[in-house]
Amino acid sequence: MSDTLEKMEQAMYILKLISEDTATPRNIRRAAIQAIDALQTDEDSPAVKASNAISVLDEVSQDPNCPLHSRTKIWNAVSILETISDEE
């Protein structure tokens, strides 16, 4: 369980960097905040939280206005989130 929590914290840290980067367009920063919110909800299992965050990030990572450095961070966060499962 602590491994899952660590992965979520790691992904949220990356997303926080994106959300605070003024060189990143506002809609992409907003999506990063939405993904953080999805990860922090208490209503779902870790895998569902990760899946919800991934769906938000997947859409915005294909935005042609997304700077390359932000897109790389998004992909990094998504790859971390993809390893989260509900198995113990």
Rosetta blueprint (number, residue, H / E / L):
1 M L
2 S H
3 D H
4 T H
5 L H
6 E H
7 K H
8 M H
9 E H
10 Q H
11 A H
12 M H
13 Y H
14 I H
15 L H
16 K H
17 L H
18 I H
19 S H
20 E L
21 D L
22 T L
23 A L
24 T L
25 P L
26 R H
27 N H
28 I H
29 R H
30 R H
31 A H
32 A H
33 I H
34 Q H
35 A H
36 I H
37 D H
38 A H
39 L H
40 Q H
41 T L
42 D L
43 E L
44 D L
45 S L
46 P H
47 A H
48 V H
49 K H
50 A H
51 S H
52 N H
53 A H
54 I H
55 S H
56 V H
57 L H
58 D H
59 E H
60 V H
61 S H
62 Q L
63 D L
64 P L
65 N L
66 C L
67 P L
68 L H
69 H H
70 S H
71 R H
72 T H
73 K H
74 I H
75 W H
76 N H
77 A H
78 V H
79 S H
80 I H
81 L H
82 E L
83 T L
84 I L
85 S L
86 D L
87 E L
88 E L
